[in-house]
């Protein structure tokens, strides 16, 4: 009889932990994990994925965001209002109507019907699609690039493409591929956002966005629960952790970055960074521009849809100030738990948790 082998992903997971230069001793890890298995299975569930096995981590009780609790928090949201956030085109229309700064969408499509400037055309061939991209992007003041994003039902940077007329004209294979994908669904065509120079200094290759979680209580008071800055770590045009990026927590009392950024186990090998590997800029104490305006923006946006109590806002900082990129009605809340060194310390989180428990 052959011995059963552990799945390759599990083996890789523990190989990363074994070679982690910040880990505690193996006997200490075994002792702590074994104790939590018997006494606190909720902490045991998070022990490795939340880096509780690393040296210096003793505030275990502050790490309370399990997947089960996260799912319960999501149930506080009224699903009848989720579409305002899930549909990127409606998101822009809604918040622009309320005079909040959002991204600029040139056009959107429903399969072969493409809507722009109050009119629509039908596009049936890649060449017609190429001409359409040329027409809508010609009015940009900043960049020839546009972003094509699936209108709804996506996450983690999936179905997002940065293109230009010239890039598609010079790459027929890419043109044919994107045209087929767009024609199969509904997409929006957005102007490229130009980020503030303070963020370009850290990483100029993509727009490095802030993810800020808010909670609106029963009295319809919205407050910030946690937040982090997402960073691209290559020349990729997306800052998503799933695309190899990392994130660093934000100190909301100062508007500055915390000491270290971390990547995930799957795409970033759970590495810790004290500085950006490209620019060599240290994270600790780095001041974020327009921070007060950013916090005011997400609170104002939250107040417009109090029916969606738990929201993860993606915000870009431009030279003129913050703009809303999108809102997430099912925010992950695992990364913020790591970035804030335990979200359980947040009084806003404790209020949300109490409301979840009262709704049982």
C-alpha positions as CSV (number, residue, x, y, z in Angstrom):
1,X,0.0,0.0,0.0
2,X,1.5,3.4,-1.0
3,X,1.6,6.3,1.4
4,X,-0.9,9.1,0.8
5,X,0.9,12.3,-0.2
6,X,-0.2,15.7,0.9
7,X,-1.5,17.9,-1.9
8,X,1.2,20.0,-3.6
9,X,-0.5,23.3,-2.5
10,X,-0.5,22.2,1.1
11,X,3.2,21.2,0.9
12,X,4.1,24.5,-0.7
13,X,2.2,26.4,2.0
14,X,4.1,24.8,4.8
15,X,7.4,25.1,2.9
16,X,6.8,28.9,2.8
17,X,6.2,28.9,6.5
18,X,9.3,26.7,7.2
19,X,11.6,29.1,5.3
20,X,10.0,32.3,6.6
21,X,12.8,34.3,8.2
22,X,10.3,36.0,10.6
23,X,8.8,32.8,12.0
24,X,8.9,31.6,15.6
25,X,10.8,28.4,16.5
26,X,9.2,25.2,15.3
27,X,8.5,24.0,18.9
28,X,6.9,27.3,19.7
29,X,4.7,27.1,16.6
30,X,3.6,23.6,17.4
31,X,2.9,24.5,21.0
32,X,0.8,27.6,20.2
33,X,-1.1,26.0,17.3
34,X,-1.8,22.8,19.4
35,X,-3.1,24.9,22.2
36,X,-5.4,26.9,20.0
37,X,-6.7,23.7,18.3
38,X,-8.0,22.6,21.7
39,X,-9.1,25.9,23.2
40,X,-9.6,28.5,20.5
41,X,-10.3,26.9,17.1
42,X,-11.2,30.3,15.7
43,X,-7.6,31.5,16.3
44,X,-6.2,28.1,15.1
45,X,-8.1,28.7,11.8
46,X,-6.2,32.0,11.3
47,X,-2.9,31.0,12.9
48,X,-0.9,30.5,9.6
49,X,-2.9,32.6,7.1
50,X,-2.8,35.7,9.3
51,X,0.9,35.3,10.1
52,X,0.3,34.6,13.8
53,X,3.2,32.2,13.7
54,X,5.7,35.1,13.3
55,X,8.0,36.4,16.0
56,X,6.5,39.1,18.3
57,X,2.9,38.3,17.6
58,X,1.1,37.8,20.9
59,X,-2.2,39.7,20.5
60,X,-4.0,36.7,19.3
61,X,-7.4,37.9,20.6
62,X,-7.3,40.9,18.2
63,X,-7.5,38.5,15.2
64,X,-11.2,37.7,15.2
65,X,-12.2,37.9,11.5
66,X,-12.9,34.3,10.6
67,X,-14.5,33.3,7.3
68,X,-17.7,32.4,9.2
69,X,-17.9,35.8,10.9
70,X,-17.1,37.6,7.6
71,X,-20.0,35.9,5.9
72,X,-22.3,36.9,8.8
73,X,-21.2,40.5,8.4
74,X,-22.1,40.4,4.8
75,X,-25.7,39.5,5.7
76,X,-26.1,42.9,7.3
77,X,-26.3,44.3,3.8
78,X,-29.6,44.7,2.1
79,X,-29.2,42.7,-1.2
80,X,-31.7,45.0,-2.9
81,X,-29.2,47.8,-2.9
82,X,-26.1,45.8,-3.8
83,X,-26.4,46.4,-7.5
84,X,-25.4,50.1,-6.9
85,X,-22.0,48.8,-6.0
86,X,-21.8,45.6,-8.1
87,X,-22.6,47.2,-11.4
88,X,-19.7,49.6,-12.2
89,X,-21.7,51.6,-14.7
90,X,-24.6,52.2,-12.3
91,X,-22.0,52.9,-9.6
92,X,-20.6,55.8,-11.6
93,X,-24.1,57.2,-12.5
94,X,-25.3,57.0,-8.9
95,X,-22.4,58.7,-7.2
96,X,-21.9,61.3,-9.9
97,X,-25.5,62.3,-9.6
98,X,-24.7,63.0,-5.9
99,X,-21.7,65.1,-6.9
100,X,-19.1,62.7,-5.6
101,X,-15.9,62.3,-7.7
102,X,-15.8,59.1,-9.7
103,X,-14.0,57.6,-12.6
104,X,-15.0,58.8,-16.1
105,X,-16.7,56.2,-18.3
106,X,-16.6,56.9,-22.0
107,X,-19.0,54.1,-23.0
108,X,-20.5,50.7,-22.1
109,X,-21.8,47.8,-24.1
110,X,-24.3,45.0,-23.9
111,X,-23.0,42.4,-26.2
112,X,-22.9,43.9,-29.7
113,X,-24.6,47.1,-28.7
114,X,-22.2,49.9,-27.7
115,X,-23.5,53.0,-25.9
116,X,-21.6,56.3,-25.9
117,X,-22.6,60.0,-25.9
118,X,-26.3,59.3,-25.6
119,X,-26.4,57.1,-28.7
120,X,-25.5,53.5,-29.6
121,X,-24.1,51.6,-32.5
122,X,-23.9,47.9,-33.2
123,X,-20.3,46.5,-33.6
124,X,-19.9,43.2,-35.3
125,X,-16.2,42.9,-36.3
126,X,-12.8,43.5,-34.6
127,X,-12.1,46.4,-37.0
128,X,-15.3,48.1,-36.1
129,X,-14.3,47.6,-32.4
130,X,-10.9,49.1,-33.1
131,X,-12.4,52.2,-34.6
132,X,-14.7,52.5,-31.6
133,X,-11.8,52.5,-29.2
134,X,-10.1,55.2,-31.3
135,X,-13.2,57.4,-31.3
136,X,-13.9,57.2,-27.5
137,X,-10.3,57.6,-26.4
138,X,-9.5,60.6,-28.6
139,X,-11.0,63.0,-26.1
140,X,-8.7,62.1,-23.2
141,X,-6.6,65.0,-21.9
142,X,-4.1,62.7,-20.0
143,X,-3.5,59.4,-21.8
144,X,-4.3,57.4,-24.9
145,X,-5.0,54.4,-22.7
146,X,-8.4,53.3,-21.6
147,X,-9.5,50.6,-19.2
148,X,-12.0,48.0,-20.3
149,X,-13.7,46.4,-17.3
150,X,-16.5,43.8,-17.0
151,X,-19.5,45.7,-15.8
152,X,-20.5,43.5,-12.9
153,X,-19.8,40.3,-11.0
154,X,-16.0,40.4,-10.9
155,X,-13.2,40.7,-8.3
156,X,-9.5,40.4,-7.9
157,X,-8.6,42.3,-11.1
158,X,-10.3,39.7,-13.3
159,X,-11.6,40.9,-16.7
160,X,-9.8,44.3,-16.6
161,X,-7.7,45.3,-19.6
162,X,-5.6,48.4,-20.3
163,X,-5.5,49.1,-24.0
164,X,-5.1,51.9,-26.5
165,X,-5.9,52.3,-30.2
166,X,-2.2,51.9,-31.1
167,X,-1.7,48.8,-28.9
168,X,-4.6,47.0,-30.4
169,X,-3.8,48.2,-33.9
170,X,-0.3,46.7,-33.5
171,X,-1.4,43.5,-31.9
172,X,-4.1,41.8,-34.0
173,X,-4.1,38.7,-31.7
174,X,-4.9,40.9,-28.7
175,X,-7.5,42.8,-30.6
176,X,-9.3,39.6,-31.6
177,X,-9.1,38.2,-28.1
178,X,-10.5,41.3,-26.3
179,X,-13.2,41.8,-28.9
180,X,-14.5,38.3,-28.4
181,X,-14.5,38.7,-24.6
182,X,-16.3,42.0,-24.7
183,X,-18.9,40.8,-27.2
184,X,-19.8,37.9,-24.9
185,X,-20.9,40.2,-22.0
186,X,-21.2,43.8,-20.7
187,X,-18.2,46.0,-20.2
188,X,-17.4,49.6,-19.4
189,X,-14.8,51.7,-21.1
190,X,-13.1,54.1,-18.7
191,X,-10.6,56.9,-18.9
192,X,-7.2,56.0,-17.4
193,X,-6.8,57.5,-13.9
194,X,-3.6,59.6,-13.3
195,X,-2.5,59.1,-9.7
196,X,-0.9,61.7,-7.4
197,X,2.9,62.1,-7.7
198,X,3.4,60.9,-4.0
199,X,2.0,57.5,-5.0
200,X,3.9,57.4,-8.3
201,X,7.1,57.8,-6.3
202,X,6.4,54.5,-4.6
203,X,5.3,52.7,-7.7
204,X,4.7,54.4,-11.1
205,X,3.6,51.4,-13.1
206,X,-0.1,51.3,-11.9
207,X,-2.6,53.3,-9.9
208,X,-2.0,52.2,-6.3
209,X,-5.4,52.3,-4.7
210,X,-6.6,52.5,-1.1
211,X,-9.1,50.0,0.2
212,X,-11.1,51.4,3.0
213,X,-13.8,49.5,4.9
214,X,-16.8,51.4,6.4
215,X,-19.6,50.3,8.6
216,X,-23.0,52.1,8.9
217,X,-24.8,51.3,12.1
218,X,-28.5,51.1,13.0
219,X,-28.6,54.9,13.6
220,X,-27.2,55.3,10.0
221,X,-23.9,56.7,11.3
222,X,-21.1,55.7,9.0
223,X,-17.5,55.2,10.3
224,X,-14.2,53.9,8.9
225,X,-13.3,50.4,10.3
226,X,-10.0,49.7,8.6
227,X,-7.9,50.4,5.5
228,X,-4.8,49.7,3.5
229,X,-2.8,50.8,0.5
230,X,-2.5,48.3,-2.3
231,X,0.8,48.3,-4.2
232,X,1.9,46.9,-7.5
233,X,5.2,45.2,-7.2
234,X,6.1,44.9,-10.9
235,X,5.4,46.8,-14.1
236,X,1.9,45.3,-14.1
237,X,-1.0,47.8,-14.6
238,X,-3.0,46.4,-11.7
239,X,-2.3,46.6,-7.9
240,X,-4.3,43.5,-6.9
241,X,-2.6,41.2,-4.5
242,X,-3.9,38.3,-6.7
243,X,-1.7,39.8,-9.5
244,X,1.5,39.7,-7.4
245,X,1.1,42.9,-5.5
246,X,1.1,43.6,-1.8
247,X,-0.6,45.8,0.8
248,X,0.4,47.9,3.7
249,X,-1.9,49.0,6.6
250,X,-2.8,52.7,7.1
251,X,-2.7,54.4,10.5
252,X,-5.9,56.3,10.5
253,X,-4.9,58.6,13.4
254,X,-2.0,60.0,11.3
255,X,-2.9,59.3,7.6
256,X,0.5,57.5,7.2
257,X,1.5,54.0,6.2
258,X,2.4,51.4,8.8
259,X,5.8,49.7,8.9
260,X,5.5,46.7,6.6
261,X,3.7,45.5,3.5
262,X,2.8,41.8,3.0
263,X,1.9,39.7,0.0
264,X,-0.3,36.6,0.0
265,X,0.8,33.0,0.1
266,X,-0.4,32.0,-3.4
267,X,0.9,34.9,-5.5
268,X,3.5,36.6,-3.4
269,X,5.0,33.7,-1.3
270,X,3.9,35.5,1.9
271,X,6.8,37.9,1.8
272,X,7.2,40.9,4.0
273,X,8.5,44.2,2.8
274,X,9.7,47.3,4.7
275,X,10.2,49.2,1.5
276,X,9.0,48.9,-2.1
277,X,11.4,46.6,-4.0
278,X,11.4,48.9,-7.0
279,X,11.6,52.4,-5.7
280,X,13.2,51.5,-2.3
281,X,10.9,53.9,-0.5
282,X,10.3,52.9,3.1
283,X,6.7,52.4,4.1
284,X,6.7,53.4,7.7
285,X,5.5,56.9,8.2
286,X,5.0,57.6,4.5
287,X,2.3,60.3,4.4
288,X,-0.7,59.8,2.1
289,X,-1.8,62.9,0.1
290,X,-5.4,64.2,0.5
291,X,-6.0,61.8,3.4
292,X,-8.6,63.9,5.2
293,X,-10.5,64.4,1.9
294,X,-10.3,60.6,1.3
295,X,-11.9,59.7,4.6
296,X,-14.6,62.4,4.1
297,X,-15.3,61.0,0.7
298,X,-15.9,57.4,1.8
299,X,-18.0,58.5,4.7
300,X,-20.1,60.7,2.3
301,X,-20.5,57.8,-0.1
302,X,-21.5,55.4,2.7
303,X,-24.2,57.8,3.9
304,X,-25.8,57.7,0.4
305,X,-26.5,53.9,0.7
306,X,-27.0,53.1,4.4
307,X,-28.8,50.0,3.4
308,X,-25.4,48.5,2.5
309,X,-23.8,48.6,5.9
310,X,-20.5,47.0,5.2
311,X,-18.6,48.3,2.2
312,X,-15.0,48.1,1.0
313,X,-14.2,51.2,-1.0
314,X,-11.5,51.4,-3.6
315,X,-10.2,54.9,-3.8
316,X,-7.5,56.5,-6.1
317,X,-5.7,59.7,-5.3
318,X,-5.3,62.0,-8.2
319,X,-3.4,65.3,-8.3
320,X,-6.7,67.0,-7.7
321,X,-7.9,64.8,-4.9
322,X,-9.5,61.4,-4.2
323,X,-11.9,59.7,-6.5
324,X,-14.1,56.6,-6.0
325,X,-13.1,53.6,-8.2
326,X,-15.6,51.1,-7.0
327,X,-17.3,49.8,-3.9
328,X,-17.5,46.2,-2.7
329,X,-20.6,44.9,-1.0
330,X,-18.7,41.7,0.0
331,X,-15.4,43.0,1.2
332,X,-12.8,40.4,2.0
333,X,-11.8,41.8,5.5
334,X,-9.0,39.2,5.9
335,X,-6.3,41.4,4.5
336,X,-7.4,44.4,6.7
337,X,-7.2,42.1,9.7
338,X,-3.5,41.5,8.8
339,X,-2.8,45.1,7.7
340,X,-4.2,46.5,11.0
341,X,-2.4,43.9,13.1
342,X,-5.8,42.6,14.3
343,X,-9.0,44.3,13.4
344,X,-10.5,43.4,16.7
345,X,-8.9,46.5,18.2
346,X,-11.2,48.7,16.2
347,X,-14.3,50.0,18.1
348,X,-16.1,50.2,14.7
349,X,-15.5,46.5,14.1
350,X,-16.7,45.7,17.7
351,X,-19.9,47.7,17.0
352,X,-20.4,45.7,13.7
353,X,-19.8,42.4,15.5
354,X,-22.3,43.3,18.2
355,X,-24.9,44.1,15.5
356,X,-24.2,40.7,13.8
357,X,-24.7,38.9,17.1
358,X,-27.9,40.8,17.9
359,X,-29.4,39.8,14.5
360,X,-29.1,36.1,15.2
